[in-house]
Amino acid sequence: MATIFSRIIKGEIPCYKIAENDEFFAFLDVNPIQKGHTLVVPKEEISYIFDIDDDKLGRYMAFAKKVAAAIKAAIPCVKVGIAVVGLEVPHSHIHLVPLNQVNDMSFEHKMTLEKEEMQQIADKIVKNFSMN
C-alpha cells in the first residue's frame, strides 16, 4: 500500500506543492509547527533516511537546501531548521522549519491554518525557489 506521501506525489491527495524534480518533492506540512513548515520527500518510498544510498542522499540534501533557501527568502526567520524524525509516516521525510528561537522546532504544538493562508505561504516560497 502506498504511503500518504506517495499518494500526494501522484496527485491523489491535494497538497501545497513547493518544488519537485525527478527524484524529490517538497510541499507544505498541513499540520505545521511554524508557518512555512515544509516537508521534503524522495519520490521513491524509502522508509529510513539512512537506507538511502550515499549519492542519492547527497542529492536529497542539496534539493532540501534549495527549498530551505526559498523558505528563508519568503518567511521572516533567523534560520531554517531541519529535522528528520521518520516515525509517523514510513516514507523518509525532512522537515524544514523557519526558526526565530529554539522552541520554534517543537513538534508538540501544531498549527491549523486556513486554506487561503496556506496557499499564500506556498506561493511566497515557490516564488523564491530556484533550481540553480
KASUL-V149174 format. One line per field, one symbol per residue. psi: psi as a letter, one per 30 degrees, with the letter a starting at -180 (. if undefined). burial: b if it has 9 or more other C-alpha atoms within 8 Angstrom, else e. A space follows every 50 residues. Layout:
psi->???
burial->???
//
This chain:
psi->kkleeeeeefgfkllikellafflkklkkfilflkfjkkklkfkjjekeg fkleeeeeeeeeeeeeeeeeeefekjleljlkkjdgfekhjkkkkkkkkf legfgkgfjlljkleeeeeeeeeeeeefkkf.
burial->eebebbbbbeeeeeebbbbeeeebbbbbeeebbbebbbbbbbbebbbbbe ebeeeebeebeebbebbbbbbbbbbebeebbeeeebeebbbbbbbbbbbe eeebbeeeebeeeeeeebbebbbbbbebbeee
//
